[in-house]
Amino acid sequence: MSAGAQRGAGGLPREAGGLRASLAGLTTRGRSFLAAGAAAAACAYVLGQSQLLRVGLLLVVLPLICVLALHRTRHRVSGSRRLTPSRVPAGGEARVQLRMENISRVPTGLLMLQDRVPYVLGPRPRFVLDRVEGGGRREVSYRVRSDLRGRYPLGPLQLRLTDPFGLVELTRSFSAYDTLTVIPRTEPLPPVRMTGEANGYGDGSRRSLALSGDDDVIPRTYRRGDDLRRVHWRSTARYGELMVRREEQPQRSKATVLLDTRHLAYEGAGPDSAFEWAVSAAASTLLHVLEQGFSVRLLTDTGDSAGGEGGGFSSGGQESAEAAGLMMDTLAVVGHSDGSGLSAAHDALRGGAGFAAQGAAGGDGLLIAFFGDLDEAQAETAARMRQRSGGAVAFVLDSATWAGEPSRVEERLRRLRDAGWTALSVPPGAPFGELWRQAGNAPLGTATSGGRG
């Protein structure tokens, strides 16, 4: 089999080694043949039986001939993998299509195709390709799914060659692999207006660049297609070229989704744990506010952010879709942090350049936070985050509540309410859509306990 590096999703399998590696490919049957042949030859020498010696030599030589034949096999095959889609929500399925092509004129023998996948995606897929004619191709497919979010490598693709007697089995591996990204589960949220914030676009977020009076008009150079009724003649005379009044431009409202990832703030693990609920809820919130026209960023308790370039807020259009993919990829692999407090997130909110840009406009946008356990000090830090936000909503996941013990969260909710937050307690298994509706209908600065709906 020809050696070569796999490029992109396809290529040639590389050799596993020299003749010594081929000898290591002897199966249990092949090793038994060698052992039986050696024993027969030894007995023939002791007993002086020439016929037994011939049998022993046959048993020894046959596996060695198979090793040499497979070692010298020069099938030229190309393999490719197509993953559809490459990003799926937890519990969703992705389809993997494998394509093998014989790029030589010599037909292949029996080929065993195997793709390496992590155990969380299911059993390792194996296929048997009987015979591929010269220039022919074969396509096989399988499906993978995972209930756990993360990034999982698929590959490299392996070919297993065997002889007709099953005495030798050699493995040839391709070099390329693909990555399946399993993002958190999301759910559609009702279109409610959060306290203290207008929609992403609209009257509440428009800023006119041209104030009243001709002297305050900010003109720009005429562009082909501009309405001639917008020509500003005074500026045209002043600058010596055709100038027009600049149109009002929409300014996108901003929203920050804060996810508390502290390890000590959550108990339990698995798809039904409080932390996984918070991650899924944060993902649903991000997609929802992006659809509403907000400029969004994702912030964690460590102060790290994801969204636009440099960790800033997302932009509109195609960039917004790219930002959504970036934040979903971030949430796919987010884990617990070793931090014990929320001070880094508080500092990021106070010093963010994106927030400073909106400070003069009456608030720093909408802040939606998902907190785990809050002690007295962290509740105070969280309360101070509300000071520069146009609106703030907190979903608090108390470990005692999720463990079936008496709730300890009421005092923390009251502290957040006094600071102006709309704070909700999250019981185990609560549907986030219903909690989102409650948050939108709650008056400013209220604390409420969510229900199962």
Secondary structure, DSSP 8 states (H G I E B T S, - for coil): ------BTTEE--B---SHHHHHTTB-HHHHHHHHHHHHHHHHHHHHT-HHHHHHHHHHHHHHHHHHHHHHT----EEEEEEEE-SEEETT-EEEEEEEEEE-SSS----EEEEE---GGG-S--EEEE----TT-EEEEEEEEE-SS-EEEEE--EEEEEE-TTS-BEEEEE-S--EEEEEE-----------TT---SSSGGGEE-SS-SSGGG--EEE--TT--GGGB-HHHHHHHTS-EEE---EE---EEEEEE--BGGG----STTSHHHHHHHHHHHHHHHHHHTT-EEEEEETTS-EESSGGG----STHHHHHHHHHHHHHHHH---B----SHHHHHHHHH-HHHHHHHTTTS--EEEEEE----HHHHHHHHHGGGG-SEEEEEE--HHHHTTS----HHHHHHHHHTT-EEEE--TT--HHHHHHHHHHS-TT-EEE----
